C-alpha cells in the first residue's frame, strides 16, 4: 500500500467567460479560476496525491504550465493519463479523499456529483468535502479556491 497527498490553489479569474470546473463538474453561473489548463483545483489535488503515492513526481512534471500542448486541457484528460501512468508503475487506486477550501461558491449541492464523477474515472470511492477558512487570508477573502487530497494505492498483483 502507498499513500500520497496533494494540494492545489488557483485564484478567481477576471474573465467572465471562464468556466468554473471542480471535481470534473461544471458549476454554471460561477466565476472560473485562472490556470494554464481548466484550473480544476479539486482534480489537480487528486492528481498530485495519486502521483505522489506512486512516486511519480507532481502534476507540473507531467503537464508543465509552459507547454502549449496543455493550454486549456481538461482535467479529466490529465486524470485519465495519470491513472495510466500509476498503473504503469504497478499500482491501482483503492480510496481517495478530497477537501475543497472555499468561501464561495456554496459547494454542498455539487459535492455528490463531484464524488460520483471522480469515483467513476478513478475506479474507487473518491470522497469530496468542503470547508471555509472563516474569512482568514486570501482564501477567506474569496480570492480563490484551494483543495487538498489524499490517495491510497495498492500494488497490482
N, CA, C and O of each residue as an XYZ file, in Angstrom:
628
protein
N       0.851     -1.180      0.000
C       0.000      0.000      0.000
C       0.894      1.240      0.000
O       1.957      1.257      0.620
N       0.448      2.257     -0.696
C       1.152      3.542     -0.752
C       0.126      4.650     -0.525
O      -1.028      4.531     -0.937
N       0.545      5.706      0.120
C      -0.325      6.859      0.353
C       0.348      8.115     -0.190
O       1.565      8.270     -0.085
N      -0.441      9.000     -0.763
C       0.085     10.262     -1.274
C      -0.858     11.391     -0.942
O      -2.053     11.182     -0.734
N      -0.308     12.593     -0.896
C      -1.154     13.754     -0.652
C      -0.912     14.792     -1.731
O       0.159     14.843     -2.336
N      -1.916     15.612     -1.962
C      -1.791     16.671     -2.958
C      -2.497     17.925     -2.490
O      -3.400     17.883     -1.654
N      -2.065     19.039     -3.050
C      -2.694     20.333     -2.762
C      -2.632     21.175     -4.024
O      -1.665     21.102     -4.782
N      -3.659     21.967     -4.244
C      -3.649     22.892     -5.375
C      -4.430     24.137     -4.984
O      -5.368     24.073     -4.191
N      -4.033     25.264     -5.549
C      -4.684     26.553     -5.285
C      -4.722     27.336     -6.587
O      -3.721     27.401     -7.301
N      -5.862     27.930     -6.901
C      -5.987     28.824     -8.056
C      -6.813     30.033     -7.641
O      -7.747     29.929     -6.847
N      -6.446     31.184     -8.199
C      -7.222     32.399     -7.920
C      -8.366     32.519     -8.916
O      -8.338     31.929     -9.996
N      -9.370     33.295     -8.530
C     -10.501     33.548     -9.428
C     -10.062     34.405    -10.606
O      -9.200     35.273    -10.471
N     -10.657     34.154    -11.745
C     -10.359     34.879    -12.970
C     -11.182     36.161    -13.050
O     -12.270     36.255    -12.482
N     -10.644     37.141    -13.763
C     -11.402     38.357    -14.070
C     -12.183     38.187    -15.369
O     -12.995     39.042    -15.722
N     -11.940     37.090    -16.080
C     -12.584     36.820    -17.366
C     -13.960     36.199    -17.124
O     -14.045     35.064    -16.655
N     -15.032     36.919    -17.435
C     -16.375     36.396    -17.167
C     -16.735     35.175    -18.015
O     -17.702     34.480    -17.704
N     -15.980     34.902    -19.073
C     -16.277     33.742    -19.910
C     -15.600     32.468    -19.393
O     -15.862     31.376    -19.896
N     -14.736     32.611    -18.395
C     -14.007     31.445    -17.858
C     -14.958     30.590    -17.011
O     -15.575     31.098    -16.076
N     -15.077     29.308    -17.331
C     -15.961     28.396    -16.604
C     -15.298     27.925    -15.309
O     -14.074     27.833    -15.219
N     -16.132     27.631    -14.311
C     -15.632     27.029    -13.082
C     -15.897     25.530    -13.147
O     -17.042     25.093    -13.266
N     -14.830     24.757    -13.066
C     -14.914     23.297    -13.004
C     -14.225     22.847    -11.729
O     -13.088     23.225    -11.447
N     -14.936     22.035    -10.971
C     -14.394     21.465     -9.738
C     -14.765     19.995     -9.689
O     -15.935     19.647     -9.851
N     -13.799     19.138     -9.469
C     -14.083     17.714     -9.381
C     -14.741     17.165    -10.624
O     -15.609     16.295    -10.547
N     -14.322     17.678    -11.785
C     -14.827     17.275    -13.104
C     -16.252     17.740    -13.374
O     -16.863     17.324    -14.358
N     -16.785     18.596    -12.512
C     -18.159     19.086    -12.657
C     -18.137     20.572    -12.983
O     -17.431     21.348    -12.340
N     -18.917     20.963    -13.989
C     -19.048     22.380    -14.344
C     -20.086     23.023    -13.430
O     -21.207     22.530    -13.307
N     -19.704     24.131    -12.789
C     -20.611     24.871    -11.917
C     -21.106     26.085    -12.688
O     -20.438     27.118    -12.732
N     -22.256     25.957    -13.282
C     -22.810     27.015    -14.124
C     -23.049     28.299    -13.337
O     -23.474     28.269    -12.182
N     -22.768     29.422    -13.986
C     -23.034     30.726    -13.400
C     -22.021     31.173    -12.367
O     -22.215     32.200    -11.717
N     -20.942     30.421    -12.202
C     -19.915     30.774    -11.209
C     -18.653     31.265    -11.900
O     -18.371     30.884    -13.036
N     -17.898     32.108    -11.216
C     -16.643     32.644    -11.735
C     -15.592     31.550    -11.807
O     -15.389     30.811    -10.844
N     -14.923     31.445    -12.953
C     -13.885     30.444    -13.146
C     -12.573     30.825    -12.481
O     -12.426     31.921    -11.940
N     -11.634     29.909    -12.532
C     -10.320     30.092    -11.934
C      -9.259     30.268    -13.007
O      -9.408     29.773    -14.124
N      -8.192     30.973    -12.666
C      -7.074     31.200    -13.576
C      -6.193     29.956    -13.587
O      -5.887     29.394    -12.536
N      -5.790     29.534    -14.776
C      -4.876     28.408    -14.881
C      -4.535     28.114    -16.315
O      -5.251     28.523    -17.229
N      -3.439     27.403    -16.522
C      -2.993     27.013    -17.858
C      -3.956     25.985    -18.453
O      -4.211     25.981    -19.657
N      -4.487     25.110    -17.585
C      -5.468     24.114    -18.003
C      -6.849     24.653    -17.642
O      -7.064     25.865    -17.662
N      -7.781     23.770    -17.315
C      -9.106     24.240    -16.906
C      -9.147     24.678    -15.440
O     -10.195     25.107    -14.957
N      -8.022     24.576    -14.729
C      -7.861     25.069    -13.352
C      -8.782     24.384    -12.334
O      -9.217     25.009    -11.367
N      -9.073     23.111    -12.556
C      -9.908     22.325    -11.640
C      -9.064     21.934    -10.424
O      -8.400     20.898    -10.432
N      -9.092     22.764     -9.386
C      -8.235     22.538     -8.216
C      -8.501     21.200     -7.530
O      -7.581     20.578     -7.000
N      -9.739     20.765     -7.541
C     -10.095     19.505     -6.891
C      -9.397     18.342     -7.589
O      -8.752     17.514     -6.945
N      -9.533     18.292     -8.905
C      -8.914     17.202     -9.665
C      -7.399     17.313     -9.639
O      -6.709     16.294     -9.595
N      -6.869     18.525     -9.664
C      -5.417     18.700     -9.630
C      -4.825     18.215     -8.302
O      -3.765     17.589     -8.293
N      -5.491     18.493     -7.199
C      -5.011     17.999     -5.903
C      -5.041     16.471     -5.886
O      -4.119     15.834     -5.376
N      -6.098     15.888     -6.441
C      -6.198     14.433     -6.505
C      -5.098     13.850     -7.394
O      -4.498     12.831     -7.052
N      -4.836     14.487     -8.521
C      -3.760     14.038     -9.408
C      -2.431     14.034     -8.669
O      -1.674     13.068     -8.767
N      -2.136     15.096     -7.932
C      -0.875     15.144     -7.183
C      -0.809     14.056     -6.117
O       0.257     13.487     -5.882
N      -1.935     13.761     -5.471
C      -1.949     12.700     -4.466
C      -1.669     11.340     -5.123
O      -0.902     10.539     -4.589
N      -2.280     11.087     -6.257
C      -2.052      9.826     -6.976
C      -0.599      9.704     -7.435
O       0.030      8.659     -7.270
N      -0.079     10.785     -8.012
C       1.314     10.770     -8.468
C       2.273     10.578     -7.302
O       3.235      9.816     -7.406
N       2.019     11.260     -6.201
C       2.884     11.142     -5.034
C       2.899      9.732     -4.476
O       3.959      9.212     -4.128
N       1.734      9.109     -4.388
C       1.655      7.749     -3.852
C       2.428      6.762     -4.722
O       2.973      5.781     -4.218
N       2.476      7.022     -6.028
C       3.198      6.139     -6.954
C       4.652      6.566     -7.143
O       5.378      5.957     -7.929
N       5.082      7.607     -6.427
C       6.441      8.151     -6.536
C       6.750      8.615     -7.964
O       7.826      8.354     -8.500
N       5.782      9.305     -8.559
C       5.922      9.776     -9.940
C       6.036     11.294    -10.047
O       5.838     11.850    -11.128
N       6.350     11.964     -8.957
C       6.518     13.414     -9.019
C       5.203     14.142     -8.814
O       4.347     13.706     -8.044
N       5.056     15.273     -9.523
C       3.859     16.091     -9.355
C       3.268     16.466    -10.711
O       3.830     16.157    -11.761
N       2.142     17.128    -10.661
C       1.392     17.480    -11.868
C       2.219     18.348    -12.818
O       2.119     18.198    -14.035
N       3.027     19.244    -12.277
C       3.843     20.122    -13.110
C       4.903     19.376    -13.902
O       5.297     19.815    -14.982
N       5.367     18.256    -13.376
C       6.350     17.438    -14.084
C       5.731     16.762    -15.305
O       6.388     16.601    -16.333
N       4.479     16.373    -15.188
C       3.805     15.647    -16.266
C       3.046     16.565    -17.220
O       2.885     16.239    -18.396
N       2.580     17.708    -16.723
C       1.800     18.657    -17.518
C       2.314     20.074    -17.258
O       1.618     20.867    -16.624
N       3.521     20.408    -17.735
C       4.115     21.717    -17.425
C       3.266     22.881    -17.940
O       2.712     22.834    -19.039
N       3.180     23.927    -17.113
C       2.339     25.068    -17.492
C       2.978     25.965    -18.535
O       2.371     26.949    -18.958
N       4.201     25.640    -18.958
C       4.815     26.405    -20.047
C       4.790     25.620    -21.362
O       5.406     26.032    -22.344
N       4.085     24.500    -21.379
C       3.955     23.680    -22.581
C       2.628     23.993    -23.254
O       1.572     23.727    -22.681
N       2.662     24.559    -24.473
C       1.424     24.961    -25.148
C       0.449     23.809    -25.401
O      -0.753     24.046    -25.526
N       0.931     22.586    -25.478
C       0.013     21.469    -25.739
C      -0.963     21.229    -24.591
O      -1.985     20.566    -24.771
N      -0.650     21.771    -23.406
C      -1.535     21.598    -22.267
C      -2.397     22.827    -21.990
O      -3.122     22.861    -20.995
N      -2.326     23.825    -22.849
C      -3.134     25.031    -22.675
C      -4.620     24.677    -22.807
O      -5.070     24.193    -23.845
N      -5.362     24.929    -21.740
C      -6.793     24.666    -21.739
C      -7.174     23.202    -21.621
O      -8.352     22.868    -21.749
N      -6.215     22.320    -21.380
C      -6.513     20.887    -21.308
C      -7.500     20.602    -20.181
O      -7.446     21.212    -19.113
N      -8.399     19.665    -20.448
C      -9.393     19.262    -19.447
C      -8.727     18.411    -18.373
O      -7.907     17.545    -18.677
N      -9.079     18.658    -17.135
C      -8.517     17.888    -16.027
C      -8.897     16.412    -16.121
O      -8.151     15.551    -15.653
N     -10.041     16.112    -16.717
C     -10.424     14.719    -16.926
C      -9.361     14.003    -17.773
O      -8.986     12.869    -17.475
N      -8.883     14.669    -18.821
C      -7.848     14.116    -19.689
C      -6.566     13.875    -18.897
O      -5.937     12.824    -19.029
N      -6.184     14.846    -18.077
C      -4.983     14.691    -17.254
C      -5.139     13.550    -16.255
O      -4.211     12.766    -16.059
N      -6.303     13.454    -15.626
C      -6.536     12.408    -14.629
C      -6.463     11.023    -15.269
O      -5.864     10.111    -14.699
N      -7.051     10.861    -16.419
C      -7.006      9.577    -17.111
C      -5.563      9.200    -17.451
O      -5.165      8.046    -17.294
N      -4.786     10.172    -17.913
C      -3.386      9.906    -18.236
C      -2.585      9.557    -16.982
O      -1.740      8.663    -17.017
N      -2.843     10.251    -15.884
C      -2.151      9.957    -14.630
C      -2.496      8.548    -14.143
O      -1.619      7.831    -13.660
N      -3.737      8.155    -14.262
C      -4.129      6.800    -13.858
C      -3.415      5.754    -14.706
O      -3.055      4.689    -14.203
N      -3.208      6.046    -15.986
C      -2.463      5.147    -16.863
C      -1.010      5.025    -16.368
O      -0.446      3.932    -16.330
N      -0.428      6.155    -15.995
C       0.958      6.152    -15.514
C       1.087      5.463    -14.151
O       2.072      4.773    -13.891
N       0.101      5.651    -13.295
C       0.090      4.983    -11.987
C       0.021      3.467    -12.197
O       0.746      2.715    -11.546
N      -0.844      3.025    -13.096
C      -0.939      1.588    -13.401
C       0.375      1.088    -13.992
O       0.816     -0.018    -13.680
N       1.003      1.899    -14.846
C       2.286      1.538    -15.425
C       3.380      1.383    -14.382
O       4.339      0.637    -14.577
N       3.225      2.101    -13.265
C       4.185      1.994    -12.162
C       3.848      0.820    -11.245
O       4.565      0.548    -10.282
N       2.736      0.118    -11.555
C       2.387     -1.081    -10.800
C       1.396     -0.888     -9.673
O       1.370     -1.675     -8.727
N       0.560      0.174     -9.763
C      -0.390      0.459     -8.679
C      -1.790      0.731     -9.201
O      -1.987      1.060    -10.371
N      -2.766      0.584     -8.296
C      -4.147      0.971     -8.594
C      -4.728      1.680     -7.371
O      -4.407      1.338     -6.232
N      -5.585      2.669     -7.621
C      -6.202      3.397     -6.503
C      -7.182      2.511     -5.728
O      -7.917      1.711     -6.307
N      -7.171      2.676     -4.416
C      -8.075      1.952     -3.535
C      -9.097      2.908     -2.923
O     -10.260      2.551     -2.732
N      -8.650      4.124     -2.619
C      -9.507      5.103     -1.957
C      -8.867      6.479     -2.087
O      -7.646      6.607     -2.176
N      -9.713      7.502     -2.095
C      -9.196      8.875     -2.116
C     -10.177      9.791     -1.391
O     -11.373      9.510     -1.308
N      -9.647     10.882     -0.873
C     -10.446     11.840     -0.127
C      -9.960     13.240     -0.477
O      -8.760     13.511     -0.448
N     -10.887     14.121     -0.806
C     -10.550     15.490     -1.197
C     -11.311     16.474     -0.305
O     -12.485     16.269      0.004
N     -10.627     17.538      0.099
C     -11.281     18.635      0.811
C     -11.091     19.907      0.011
O      -9.964     20.289     -0.305
N     -12.198     20.565     -0.316
C     -12.171     21.844     -1.025
C     -12.232     22.941      0.018
O     -13.018     22.868      0.963
N     -11.391     23.971     -0.155
C     -11.340     25.084      0.784
C     -11.757     26.333      0.014
O     -11.016     26.829     -0.835
N     -12.961     26.837      0.326
C     -13.507     27.972     -0.432
C     -14.577     28.690      0.372
O     -15.371     28.064      1.075
N     -14.587     29.999      0.262
C     -15.658     30.793      0.855
C     -16.874     30.835     -0.075
O     -18.017     30.918      0.374
N     -16.599     30.776     -1.364
C     -17.651     30.740     -2.381
C     -17.168     29.947     -3.563
O     -15.958     29.829     -3.754
N     -18.028     29.412     -4.345
C     -19.480     29.320     -4.203
C     -19.866     28.265     -3.159
O     -19.010     27.552     -2.635
N     -21.142     28.181     -2.873
C     -21.639     27.132     -1.985
C     -21.474     25.801     -2.716
O     -21.966     25.635     -3.833
N     -20.789     24.864     -2.089
C     -20.434     23.621     -2.769
C     -21.295     22.424     -2.397
O     -21.272     21.420     -3.108
N     -22.049     22.492     -1.315
C     -22.843     21.344     -0.863
C     -23.700     20.735     -1.980
O     -23.766     19.511     -2.092
N     -24.357     21.553     -2.806
C     -25.190     20.943     -3.852
C     -24.383     20.201     -4.933
O     -24.932     19.373     -5.659
N     -23.097     20.498     -5.033
C     -22.272     19.945     -6.109
C     -21.376     18.777     -5.667
O     -20.862     18.038     -6.507
N     -21.191     18.613     -4.365
C     -20.252     17.598     -3.887
C     -20.639     16.166     -4.262
O     -19.751     15.387     -4.606
N     -21.907     15.782     -4.214
C     -22.229     14.413     -4.644
C     -21.863     14.155     -6.114
O     -21.370     13.077     -6.446
N     -22.098     15.126     -6.984
C     -21.746     14.956     -8.400
C     -20.234     14.877     -8.581
O     -19.748     14.090     -9.394
N     -19.486     15.687     -7.829
C     -18.026     15.636     -7.891
C     -17.527     14.257     -7.465
O     -16.688     13.659     -8.139
N     -18.041     13.761     -6.353
C     -17.638     12.446     -5.858
C     -17.975     11.365     -6.884
O     -17.166     10.474     -7.141
N     -19.152     11.445     -7.458
C     -19.582     10.451     -8.450
C     -18.690     10.470     -9.692
O     -18.253      9.419    -10.161
N     -18.423     11.656    -10.220
C     -17.593     11.778    -11.428
C     -16.170     11.292    -11.175
O     -15.626     10.507    -11.951
N     -15.577     11.764    -10.087
C     -14.202     11.364     -9.772
C     -14.114      9.864     -9.490
O     -13.183      9.203     -9.951
N     -15.067      9.326     -8.743
C     -15.066      7.900     -8.431
C     -15.161      7.055     -9.690
O     -14.487      6.033     -9.815
N     -15.997      7.485    -10.615
C     -16.162      6.738    -11.865
C     -14.856      6.689    -12.656
O     -14.477      5.636    -13.170
N     -14.171      7.823    -12.754
C     -12.928      7.878    -13.525
C     -11.804      7.134    -12.805
O     -11.059      6.383    -13.435
N     -11.676      7.333    -11.503
C     -10.569      6.761    -10.743
C     -10.761      5.259    -10.498
O      -9.783      4.518    -10.397
N     -12.006      4.816    -10.404
C     -12.270      3.398    -10.212
C     -12.321      2.968     -8.763
O     -12.219      1.781     -8.453
N     -12.480      3.940     -7.872
C     -12.667      3.656     -6.448
C     -13.427      4.835     -5.853
O     -13.641      5.847     -6.520
N     -13.828      4.699     -4.609
C     -14.543      5.801     -3.960
C     -13.614      6.989     -3.772
O     -12.523      6.865     -3.215
N     -14.069      8.145     -4.248
C     -13.385      9.414     -4.013
C     -14.364     10.296     -3.244
O     -15.351     10.774     -3.803
N     -14.090     10.504     -1.983
C     -14.913     11.332     -1.122
C     -14.571     12.809     -1.367
O     -13.401     13.164     -1.515
N     -15.591     13.657     -1.409
C     -15.373     15.099     -1.589
C     -16.104     15.841     -0.475
O     -17.303     15.659     -0.264
N     -15.348     16.685      0.233
C     -15.899     17.502      1.310
C     -15.504     18.950      1.061
O     -14.675     19.228      0.194
N     -16.087     19.866      1.808
C     -15.718     21.278      1.670
C     -15.702     21.945      3.035
O     -16.389     21.540      3.973
N     -14.883     22.988      3.098
C     -14.813     23.799      4.307
C     -14.481     25.230      3.908
O     -14.133     25.499      2.759
N     -14.591     26.132      4.852
C     -14.167     27.518      4.650
C     -12.991     27.783      5.582
O     -12.616     26.932      6.389
N     -12.421     28.967      5.459
C     -11.370     29.376      6.391
C     -11.836     30.557      7.241
O     -11.032     31.334      7.757
N     -13.151     30.666      7.367
C     -13.757     31.665      8.254
C     -13.261     33.075      8.002
O     -13.053     33.846      8.939
N     -13.070     33.414      6.719
C     -12.693     34.769      6.357
C     -11.228     35.110      6.509
O     -10.851     36.264      6.307
N     -10.386     34.151      6.857
C      -8.972     34.432      7.080
C      -8.154     34.318      5.794
O      -8.332     33.377      5.020
N      -7.265     35.273      5.571
C      -6.323     35.216      4.459
C      -6.949     35.368      3.085
O      -8.118     35.730      2.954
N      -6.142     35.082      2.052
C      -6.590     35.241      0.662
C      -7.790     34.357      0.350
O      -8.725     34.793     -0.322
N      -7.769     33.125      0.831
C      -8.924     32.250      0.594
C     -10.151     32.767      1.325
O     -11.266     32.681      0.811
N      -9.951     33.298      2.510
C     -11.053     33.855      3.288
C     -11.657     35.096      2.658
O     -12.836     35.393      2.850
N     -10.834     35.822      1.897
C     -11.336     36.985      1.165
C     -11.937     36.565     -0.176
O     -12.275     37.417     -0.998
N     -12.069     35.269     -0.397
C     -12.651     34.696     -1.624
C     -11.872     35.124     -2.860
O     -12.455     35.443     -3.896
N     -10.534     35.127     -2.739
C      -9.684     35.451     -3.888
C      -9.420     34.219     -4.752
O      -8.925     34.337     -5.873
N      -9.750     33.041     -4.229
C      -9.532     31.809     -4.975
C     -10.068     30.613     -4.232
O     -10.784     30.739     -3.238
N      -9.705     29.444     -4.735
C     -10.140     28.175     -4.157
C      -8.910     27.272     -4.029
O      -8.023     27.285     -4.882
N      -8.875     26.496     -2.958
C      -7.811     25.513     -2.750
C      -8.441     24.147     -2.523
O      -9.623     24.037     -2.198
N      -7.635     23.118     -2.698
C      -8.089     21.764     -2.395
C      -6.904     20.940     -1.919
O      -5.774     21.132     -2.368
N      -7.178     20.028     -1.009
C      -6.191     19.057     -0.574
C      -6.763     17.675     -0.862
O      -7.980     17.486     -0.879
N      -5.874     16.714     -1.086
C      -6.325     15.355     -1.372
C      -5.358     14.349     -0.809
O      -4.173     14.631     -0.634
N      -5.867     13.186     -0.530
C      -5.055     12.053     -0.119
C      -5.553     10.844     -0.911
O      -6.755     10.673     -1.118
N      -4.617     10.016     -1.343
C      -4.972      8.836     -2.130
C      -4.231      7.628     -1.603
O      -3.066      7.720     -1.215
N      -4.909      6.497     -1.591
C      -4.323      5.236     -1.192
C      -4.239      4.334     -2.416
O      -5.237      4.101     -3.099
N      -3.035      3.829     -2.686
C      -2.820      2.910     -3.803
C      -2.407      1.559     -3.259
O      -1.812      1.461     -2.186
N      -2.733      0.502     -4.025
C      -2.219     -0.819     -3.707
C      -1.430     -1.323     -4.903
O      -1.686     -0.947     -6.047
N      -0.477     -2.174     -4.611
C       0.350     -2.749     -5.657
C      -0.483     -3.732     -6.466
O      -1.237     -4.532     -5.911
N      -0.336     -3.661     -7.794
C      -1.013     -4.620     -8.665
C      -0.382     -5.997     -8.463
O       0.835     -6.108     -8.310
N      -1.197     -7.032     -8.463
C      -0.619     -8.356     -8.278
C      -0.389     -9.057     -9.601
O       0.095    -10.188     -9.625
